[in-house]
Amino acid sequence: MVAELRACGVLRSPEVAAAFAAVPREKFAPEAVVSAAYSIRDTVVTKRNAEGKATSSISAPWLQA
């Protein structure tokens, strides 16, 4: 994922790159498929209300970077 973020030009700081490399994204979205958690473009919904609407998510990595 770090290499993809660099290739897209959104990852410009060595400190942020180190954080992306060190923090396991799947820990923040345990119900998500791992490939979705590490997709640089996908937002992962982590909670839905009774009607099924998303109420919480982790932002796409490109946006976080």
PDB file of N, CA, C and O in Angstrom:
ATOM      1  N   MET A   1       0.827  -1.174   0.000  1.00  0.00           N
ATOM      2  CA  MET A   1       0.000   0.000   0.000  1.00  0.00           C
ATOM      3  C   MET A   1       0.880   1.250   0.000  1.00  0.00           C
ATOM      4  O   MET A   1       0.572   2.211  -0.704  1.00  0.00           O
ATOM      5  N   VAL A   2       1.948   1.258   0.759  1.00  0.00           N
ATOM      6  CA  VAL A   2       2.828   2.420   0.814  1.00  0.00           C
ATOM      7  C   VAL A   2       3.405   2.721  -0.573  1.00  0.00           C
ATOM      8  O   VAL A   2       3.461   3.880  -0.985  1.00  0.00           O
ATOM      9  N   ALA A   3       3.824   1.698  -1.279  1.00  0.00           N
ATOM     10  CA  ALA A   3       4.371   1.897  -2.628  1.00  0.00           C
ATOM     11  C   ALA A   3       3.314   2.486  -3.561  1.00  0.00           C
ATOM     12  O   ALA A   3       3.621   3.367  -4.364  1.00  0.00           O
ATOM     13  N   GLU A   4       2.085   2.011  -3.464  1.00  0.00           N
ATOM     14  CA  GLU A   4       1.007   2.546  -4.296  1.00  0.00           C
ATOM     15  C   GLU A   4       0.727   4.014  -3.982  1.00  0.00           C
ATOM     16  O   GLU A   4       0.514   4.820  -4.887  1.00  0.00           O
ATOM     17  N   LEU A   5       0.729   4.351  -2.698  1.00  0.00           N
ATOM     18  CA  LEU A   5       0.491   5.731  -2.297  1.00  0.00           C
ATOM     19  C   LEU A   5       1.603   6.643  -2.808  1.00  0.00           C
ATOM     20  O   LEU A   5       1.341   7.762  -3.249  1.00  0.00           O
ATOM     21  N   ARG A   6       2.830   6.167  -2.748  1.00  0.00           N
ATOM     22  CA  ARG A   6       3.954   6.950  -3.284  1.00  0.00           C
ATOM     23  C   ARG A   6       3.808   7.124  -4.794  1.00  0.00           C
ATOM     24  O   ARG A   6       3.997   8.223  -5.316  1.00  0.00           O
ATOM     25  N   ALA A   7       3.474   6.043  -5.491  1.00  0.00           N
ATOM     26  CA  ALA A   7       3.341   6.083  -6.949  1.00  0.00           C
ATOM     27  C   ALA A   7       2.255   7.060  -7.389  1.00  0.00           C
ATOM     28  O   ALA A   7       2.371   7.688  -8.442  1.00  0.00           O
ATOM     29  N   CYS A   8       1.207   7.188  -6.589  1.00  0.00           N
ATOM     30  CA  CYS A   8       0.122   8.122  -6.908  1.00  0.00           C
ATOM     31  C   CYS A   8       0.473   9.556  -6.545  1.00  0.00           C
ATOM     32  O   CYS A   8      -0.235  10.486  -6.931  1.00  0.00           O
ATOM     33  N   GLY A   9       1.553   9.739  -5.812  1.00  0.00           N
ATOM     34  CA  GLY A   9       1.987  11.076  -5.449  1.00  0.00           C
ATOM     35  C   GLY A   9       1.316  11.674  -4.235  1.00  0.00           C
ATOM     36  O   GLY A   9       1.459  12.868  -3.972  1.00  0.00           O
ATOM     37  N   VAL A  10       0.578  10.855  -3.484  1.00  0.00           N
ATOM     38  CA  VAL A  10      -0.114  11.395  -2.315  1.00  0.00           C
ATOM     39  C   VAL A  10       0.670  11.203  -1.020  1.00  0.00           C
ATOM     40  O   VAL A  10       0.344  11.816  -0.003  1.00  0.00           O
ATOM     41  N   LEU A  11       1.679  10.374  -1.046  1.00  0.00           N
ATOM     42  CA  LEU A  11       2.488  10.103   0.140  1.00  0.00           C
ATOM     43  C   LEU A  11       3.825  10.808  -0.029  1.00  0.00           C
ATOM     44  O   LEU A  11       4.664  10.390  -0.826  1.00  0.00           O
ATOM     45  N   ARG A  12       4.010  11.873   0.725  1.00  0.00           N
ATOM     46  CA  ARG A  12       5.199  12.704   0.531  1.00  0.00           C
ATOM     47  C   ARG A  12       6.081  12.819   1.755  1.00  0.00           C
ATOM     48  O   ARG A  12       7.141  13.441   1.692  1.00  0.00           O
ATOM     49  N   SER A  13       5.672  12.240   2.858  1.00  0.00           N
ATOM     50  CA  SER A  13       6.417  12.372   4.105  1.00  0.00           C
ATOM     51  C   SER A  13       6.924  11.008   4.576  1.00  0.00           C
ATOM     52  O   SER A  13       6.154  10.048   4.606  1.00  0.00           O
ATOM     53  N   PRO A  14       8.200  10.905   4.942  1.00  0.00           N
ATOM     54  CA  PRO A  14       8.701   9.624   5.453  1.00  0.00           C
ATOM     55  C   PRO A  14       8.019   9.219   6.765  1.00  0.00           C
ATOM     56  O   PRO A  14       7.873   8.029   7.044  1.00  0.00           O
ATOM     57  N   GLU A  15       7.608  10.187   7.555  1.00  0.00           N
ATOM     58  CA  GLU A  15       6.928   9.880   8.814  1.00  0.00           C
ATOM     59  C   GLU A  15       5.546   9.269   8.566  1.00  0.00           C
ATOM     60  O   GLU A  15       5.146   8.317   9.237  1.00  0.00           O
ATOM     61  N   VAL A  16       4.835   9.824   7.605  1.00  0.00           N
ATOM     62  CA  VAL A  16       3.514   9.287   7.271  1.00  0.00           C
ATOM     63  C   VAL A  16       3.665   7.906   6.627  1.00  0.00           C
ATOM     64  O   VAL A  16       2.872   7.007   6.906  1.00  0.00           O
ATOM     65  N   ALA A  17       4.656   7.734   5.784  1.00  0.00           N
ATOM     66  CA  ALA A  17       4.922   6.424   5.179  1.00  0.00           C
ATOM     67  C   ALA A  17       5.206   5.389   6.256  1.00  0.00           C
ATOM     68  O   ALA A  17       4.713   4.264   6.183  1.00  0.00           O
ATOM     69  N   ALA A  18       5.991   5.759   7.243  1.00  0.00           N
ATOM     70  CA  ALA A  18       6.303   4.843   8.346  1.00  0.00           C
ATOM     71  C   ALA A  18       5.043   4.473   9.131  1.00  0.00           C
ATOM     72  O   ALA A  18       4.873   3.324   9.537  1.00  0.00           O
ATOM     73  N   ALA A  19       4.172   5.444   9.339  1.00  0.00           N
ATOM     74  CA  ALA A  19       2.916   5.172  10.049  1.00  0.00           C
ATOM     75  C   ALA A  19       2.035   4.214   9.260  1.00  0.00           C
ATOM     76  O   ALA A  19       1.465   3.284   9.832  1.00  0.00           O
ATOM     77  N   PHE A  20       1.918   4.430   7.956  1.00  0.00           N
ATOM     78  CA  PHE A  20       1.133   3.517   7.123  1.00  0.00           C
ATOM     79  C   PHE A  20       1.725   2.107   7.141  1.00  0.00           C
ATOM     80  O   PHE A  20       0.987   1.122   7.140  1.00  0.00           O
ATOM     81  N   ALA A  21       3.029   2.014   7.156  1.00  0.00           N
ATOM     82  CA  ALA A  21       3.686   0.703   7.169  1.00  0.00           C
ATOM     83  C   ALA A  21       3.527   0.006   8.520  1.00  0.00           C
ATOM     84  O   ALA A  21       3.488  -1.223   8.577  1.00  0.00           O
ATOM     85  N   ALA A  22       3.436   0.767   9.598  1.00  0.00           N
ATOM     86  CA  ALA A  22       3.423   0.190  10.937  1.00  0.00           C
ATOM     87  C   ALA A  22       2.033  -0.145  11.471  1.00  0.00           C
ATOM     88  O   ALA A  22       1.883  -1.078  12.259  1.00  0.00           O
ATOM     89  N   VAL A  23       1.029   0.599  11.054  1.00  0.00           N
ATOM     90  CA  VAL A  23      -0.314   0.439  11.628  1.00  0.00           C
ATOM     91  C   VAL A  23      -1.149  -0.502  10.774  1.00  0.00           C
ATOM     92  O   VAL A  23      -1.387  -0.219   9.600  1.00  0.00           O
ATOM     93  N   PRO A  24      -1.596  -1.611  11.342  1.00  0.00           N
ATOM     94  CA  PRO A  24      -2.416  -2.563  10.579  1.00  0.00           C
ATOM     95  C   PRO A  24      -3.853  -2.052  10.413  1.00  0.00           C
ATOM     96  O   PRO A  24      -4.612  -2.001  11.381  1.00  0.00           O
ATOM     97  N   ARG A  25      -4.219  -1.678   9.198  1.00  0.00           N
ATOM     98  CA  ARG A  25      -5.546  -1.115   8.938  1.00  0.00           C
ATOM     99  C   ARG A  25      -6.687  -2.069   9.286  1.00  0.00           C
ATOM    100  O   ARG A  25      -7.768  -1.634   9.681  1.00  0.00           O
ATOM    101  N   GLU A  26      -6.443  -3.355   9.140  1.00  0.00           N
ATOM    102  CA  GLU A  26      -7.521  -4.310   9.420  1.00  0.00           C
ATOM    103  C   GLU A  26      -7.950  -4.287  10.887  1.00  0.00           C
ATOM    104  O   GLU A  26      -9.047  -4.746  11.205  1.00  0.00           O
ATOM    105  N   LYS A  27      -7.128  -3.773  11.774  1.00  0.00           N
ATOM    106  CA  LYS A  27      -7.491  -3.658  13.193  1.00  0.00           C
ATOM    107  C   LYS A  27      -8.599  -2.630  13.392  1.00  0.00           C
ATOM    108  O   LYS A  27      -9.343  -2.696  14.371  1.00  0.00           O
ATOM    109  N   PHE A  28      -8.708  -1.684  12.469  1.00  0.00           N
ATOM    110  CA  PHE A  28      -9.715  -0.637  12.568  1.00  0.00           C
ATOM    111  C   PHE A  28     -10.998  -0.994  11.827  1.00  0.00           C
ATOM    112  O   PHE A  28     -12.006  -0.298  11.953  1.00  0.00           O
ATOM    113  N   ALA A  29     -10.963  -2.067  11.063  1.00  0.00           N
ATOM    114  CA  ALA A  29     -12.139  -2.534  10.328  1.00  0.00           C
ATOM    115  C   ALA A  29     -12.124  -4.054  10.302  1.00  0.00           C
ATOM    116  O   ALA A  29     -11.985  -4.653   9.236  1.00  0.00           O
ATOM    117  N   PRO A  30     -12.266  -4.690  11.472  1.00  0.00           N
ATOM    118  CA  PRO A  30     -12.128  -6.150  11.530  1.00  0.00           C
ATOM    119  C   PRO A  30     -13.163  -6.913  10.714  1.00  0.00           C
ATOM    120  O   PRO A  30     -12.934  -8.067  10.350  1.00  0.00           O
ATOM    121  N   GLU A  31     -14.301  -6.281  10.423  1.00  0.00           N
ATOM    122  CA  GLU A  31     -15.334  -6.961   9.646  1.00  0.00           C
ATOM    123  C   GLU A  31     -15.099  -6.861   8.143  1.00  0.00           C
ATOM    124  O   GLU A  31     -15.773  -7.533   7.363  1.00  0.00           O
ATOM    125  N   ALA A  32     -14.155  -6.033   7.736  1.00  0.00           N
ATOM    126  CA  ALA A  32     -13.883  -5.823   6.311  1.00  0.00           C
ATOM    127  C   ALA A  32     -12.958  -6.893   5.758  1.00  0.00           C
ATOM    128  O   ALA A  32     -12.144  -7.474   6.475  1.00  0.00           O
ATOM    129  N   VAL A  33     -13.104  -7.135   4.474  1.00  0.00           N
ATOM    130  CA  VAL A  33     -12.167  -7.999   3.764  1.00  0.00           C
ATOM    131  C   VAL A  33     -10.822  -7.280   3.768  1.00  0.00           C
ATOM    132  O   VAL A  33     -10.771  -6.074   3.525  1.00  0.00           O
ATOM    133  N   VAL A  34      -9.748  -7.988   4.036  1.00  0.00           N
ATOM    134  CA  VAL A  34      -8.424  -7.370   4.161  1.00  0.00           C
ATOM    135  C   VAL A  34      -8.047  -6.594   2.902  1.00  0.00           C
ATOM    136  O   VAL A  34      -7.469  -5.511   2.995  1.00  0.00           O
ATOM    137  N   SER A  35      -8.365  -7.129   1.738  1.00  0.00           N
ATOM    138  CA  SER A  35      -8.017  -6.433   0.497  1.00  0.00           C
ATOM    139  C   SER A  35      -8.721  -5.076   0.410  1.00  0.00           C
ATOM    140  O   SER A  35      -8.160  -4.129  -0.140  1.00  0.00           O
ATOM    141  N   ALA A  36      -9.917  -4.972   0.933  1.00  0.00           N
ATOM    142  CA  ALA A  36     -10.631  -3.687   0.933  1.00  0.00           C
ATOM    143  C   ALA A  36      -9.984  -2.711   1.908  1.00  0.00           C
ATOM    144  O   ALA A  36      -9.889  -1.517   1.624  1.00  0.00           O
ATOM    145  N   ALA A  37      -9.542  -3.211   3.051  1.00  0.00           N
ATOM    146  CA  ALA A  37      -8.899  -2.346   4.043  1.00  0.00           C
ATOM    147  C   ALA A  37      -7.609  -1.739   3.502  1.00  0.00           C
ATOM    148  O   ALA A  37      -7.232  -0.633   3.888  1.00  0.00           O
ATOM    149  N   TYR A  38      -6.935  -2.458   2.612  1.00  0.00           N
ATOM    150  CA  TYR A  38      -5.658  -1.990   2.074  1.00  0.00           C
ATOM    151  C   TYR A  38      -5.751  -1.393   0.673  1.00  0.00           C
ATOM    152  O   TYR A  38      -4.732  -1.018   0.094  1.00  0.00           O
ATOM    153  N   SER A  39      -6.938  -1.303   0.132  1.00  0.00           N
ATOM    154  CA  SER A  39      -7.119  -0.644  -1.159  1.00  0.00           C
ATOM    155  C   SER A  39      -6.932   0.851  -0.946  1.00  0.00           C
ATOM    156  O   SER A  39      -7.573   1.432  -0.071  1.00  0.00           O
ATOM    157  N   ILE A  40      -6.072   1.479  -1.726  1.00  0.00           N
ATOM    158  CA  ILE A  40      -5.780   2.892  -1.479  1.00  0.00           C
ATOM    159  C   ILE A  40      -6.947   3.810  -1.807  1.00  0.00           C
ATOM    160  O   ILE A  40      -6.954   4.962  -1.373  1.00  0.00           O
ATOM    161  N   ARG A  41      -7.931   3.335  -2.560  1.00  0.00           N
ATOM    162  CA  ARG A  41      -9.044   4.185  -2.968  1.00  0.00           C
ATOM    163  C   ARG A  41     -10.339   3.944  -2.197  1.00  0.00           C
ATOM    164  O   ARG A  41     -11.264   4.751  -2.281  1.00  0.00           O
ATOM    165  N   ASP A  42     -10.416   2.852  -1.451  1.00  0.00           N
ATOM    166  CA  ASP A  42     -11.678   2.483  -0.806  1.00  0.00           C
ATOM    167  C   ASP A  42     -11.834   3.021   0.605  1.00  0.00           C
ATOM    168  O   ASP A  42     -10.911   2.969   1.418  1.00  0.00           O
ATOM    169  N   THR A  43     -13.026   3.538   0.874  1.00  0.00           N
ATOM    170  CA  THR A  43     -13.446   3.841   2.235  1.00  0.00           C
ATOM    171  C   THR A  43     -14.118   2.577   2.752  1.00  0.00           C
ATOM    172  O   THR A  43     -14.875   1.936   2.023  1.00  0.00           O
ATOM    173  N   VAL A  44     -13.852   2.216   3.997  1.00  0.00           N
ATOM    174  CA  VAL A  44     -14.418   0.995   4.554  1.00  0.00           C
ATOM    175  C   VAL A  44     -15.434   1.369   5.627  1.00  0.00           C
ATOM    176  O   VAL A  44     -15.095   2.023   6.613  1.00  0.00           O
ATOM    177  N   VAL A  45     -16.669   0.956   5.428  1.00  0.00           N
ATOM    178  CA  VAL A  45     -17.728   1.214   6.408  1.00  0.00           C
ATOM    179  C   VAL A  45     -17.484   0.305   7.615  1.00  0.00           C
ATOM    180  O   VAL A  45     -17.289  -0.902   7.471  1.00  0.00           O
ATOM    181  N   THR A  46     -17.499   0.907   8.801  1.00  0.00           N
ATOM    182  CA  THR A  46     -17.262   0.140  10.028  1.00  0.00           C
ATOM    183  C   THR A  46     -18.505   0.017  10.898  1.00  0.00           C
ATOM    184  O   THR A  46     -18.545  -0.804  11.814  1.00  0.00           O
ATOM    185  N   LYS A  47     -19.522   0.833  10.616  1.00  0.00           N
ATOM    186  CA  LYS A  47     -20.755   0.758  11.405  1.00  0.00           C
ATOM    187  C   LYS A  47     -21.919   1.260  10.571  1.00  0.00           C
ATOM    188  O   LYS A  47     -21.793   2.216   9.805  1.00  0.00           O
ATOM    189  N   ARG A  48     -23.068   0.590  10.737  1.00  0.00           N
ATOM    190  CA  ARG A  48     -24.302   0.985  10.055  1.00  0.00           C
ATOM    191  C   ARG A  48     -25.420   1.114  11.081  1.00  0.00           C
ATOM    192  O   ARG A  48     -25.397   0.461  12.124  1.00  0.00           O
ATOM    193  N   ASN A  49     -26.394   1.958  10.777  1.00  0.00           N
ATOM    194  CA  ASN A  49     -27.540   2.093  11.674  1.00  0.00           C
ATOM    195  C   ASN A  49     -28.566   1.008  11.374  1.00  0.00           C
ATOM    196  O   ASN A  49     -28.330   0.146  10.527  1.00  0.00           O
ATOM    197  N   ALA A  50     -29.681   1.046  12.050  1.00  0.00           N
ATOM    198  CA  ALA A  50     -30.719   0.014  11.896  1.00  0.00           C
ATOM    199  C   ALA A  50     -31.267  -0.056  10.476  1.00  0.00           C
ATOM    200  O   ALA A  50     -31.726  -1.113  10.041  1.00  0.00           O
ATOM    201  N   GLU A  51     -31.224   1.055   9.751  1.00  0.00           N
ATOM    202  CA  GLU A  51     -31.707   1.082   8.366  1.00  0.00           C
ATOM    203  C   GLU A  51     -30.639   0.653   7.369  1.00  0.00           C
ATOM    204  O   GLU A  51     -30.906   0.563   6.170  1.00  0.00           O
ATOM    205  N   GLY A  52     -29.429   0.387   7.858  1.00  0.00           N
ATOM    206  CA  GLY A  52     -28.353  -0.051   6.990  1.00  0.00           C
ATOM    207  C   GLY A  52     -27.495   1.065   6.417  1.00  0.00           C
ATOM    208  O   GLY A  52     -26.603   0.810   5.608  1.00  0.00           O
ATOM    209  N   LYS A  53     -27.757   2.302   6.828  1.00  0.00           N
ATOM    210  CA  LYS A  53     -26.952   3.426   6.342  1.00  0.00           C
ATOM    211  C   LYS A  53     -25.640   3.506   7.108  1.00  0.00           C
ATOM    212  O   LYS A  53     -25.596   3.271   8.315  1.00  0.00           O
ATOM    213  N   ALA A  54     -24.578   3.839   6.396  1.00  0.00           N
ATOM    214  CA  ALA A  54     -23.260   3.956   7.016  1.00  0.00           C
ATOM    215  C   ALA A  54     -23.256   5.108   8.023  1.00  0.00           C
ATOM    216  O   ALA A  54     -23.700   6.215   7.718  1.00  0.00           O
ATOM    217  N   THR A  55     -22.751   4.832   9.216  1.00  0.00           N
ATOM    218  CA  THR A  55     -22.642   5.865  10.251  1.00  0.00           C
ATOM    219  C   THR A  55     -21.197   6.070  10.701  1.00  0.00           C
ATOM    220  O   THR A  55     -20.896   7.025  11.418  1.00  0.00           O
ATOM    221  N   SER A  56     -20.313   5.182  10.285  1.00  0.00           N
ATOM    222  CA  SER A  56     -18.902   5.311  10.634  1.00  0.00           C
ATOM    223  C   SER A  56     -18.066   4.585   9.590  1.00  0.00           C
ATOM    224  O   SER A  56     -18.498   3.579   9.027  1.00  0.00           O
ATOM    225  N   SER A  57     -16.868   5.097   9.337  1.00  0.00           N
ATOM    226  CA  SER A  57     -15.993   4.462   8.354  1.00  0.00           C
ATOM    227  C   SER A  57     -14.545   4.868   8.599  1.00  0.00           C
ATOM    228  O   SER A  57     -14.262   5.806   9.345  1.00  0.00           O
ATOM    229  N   ILE A  58     -13.635   4.139   7.954  1.00  0.00           N
ATOM    230  CA  ILE A  58     -12.251   4.603   7.919  1.00  0.00           C
ATOM    231  C   ILE A  58     -12.031   5.163   6.516  1.00  0.00           C
ATOM    232  O   ILE A  58     -12.416   4.558   5.515  1.00  0.00           O
ATOM    233  N   SER A  59     -11.411   6.315   6.474  1.00  0.00           N
ATOM    234  CA  SER A  59     -11.198   7.006   5.205  1.00  0.00           C
ATOM    235  C   SER A  59     -10.247   6.227   4.306  1.00  0.00           C
ATOM    236  O   SER A  59      -9.434   5.426   4.768  1.00  0.00           O
ATOM    237  N   ALA A  60     -10.372   6.482   3.033  1.00  0.00           N
ATOM    238  CA  ALA A  60      -9.477   5.879   2.057  1.00  0.00           C
ATOM    239  C   ALA A  60      -8.047   6.337   2.337  1.00  0.00           C
ATOM    240  O   ALA A  60      -7.825   7.495   2.689  1.00  0.00           O
ATOM    241  N   PRO A  61      -7.069   5.426   2.182  1.00  0.00           N
ATOM    242  CA  PRO A  61      -5.682   5.780   2.455  1.00  0.00           C
ATOM    243  C   PRO A  61      -5.161   6.977   1.675  1.00  0.00           C
ATOM    244  O   PRO A  61      -4.365   7.752   2.205  1.00  0.00           O
ATOM    245  N   TRP A  62      -5.594   7.147   0.419  1.00  0.00           N
ATOM    246  CA  TRP A  62      -5.103   8.296  -0.348  1.00  0.00           C
ATOM    247  C   TRP A  62      -5.493   9.605   0.320  1.00  0.00           C
ATOM    248  O   TRP A  62      -4.745  10.582   0.269  1.00  0.00           O
ATOM    249  N   LEU A  63      -6.677   9.625   0.954  1.00  0.00           N
ATOM    250  CA  LEU A  63      -7.145  10.819   1.615  1.00  0.00           C
ATOM    251  C   LEU A  63      -6.402  11.025   2.932  1.00  0.00           C
ATOM    252  O   LEU A  63      -6.055  12.154   3.279  1.00  0.00           O
ATOM    253  N   GLN A  64      -6.162   9.966   3.650  1.00  0.00           N
ATOM    254  CA  GLN A  64      -5.420  10.069   4.907  1.00  0.00           C
ATOM    255  C   GLN A  64      -3.990  10.535   4.661  1.00  0.00           C
ATOM    256  O   GLN A  64      -3.447  11.325   5.433  1.00  0.00           O
ATOM    257  N   ALA A  65      -3.387  10.045   3.588  1.00  0.00           N
ATOM    258  CA  ALA A  65      -2.006  10.422   3.290  1.00  0.00           C
ATOM    259  C   ALA A  65      -1.915  11.887   2.957  1.00  0.00           C
ATOM    260  O   ALA A  65      -0.827  12.390   2.677  1.00  0.00           O
TER     261      ALA A  65
END
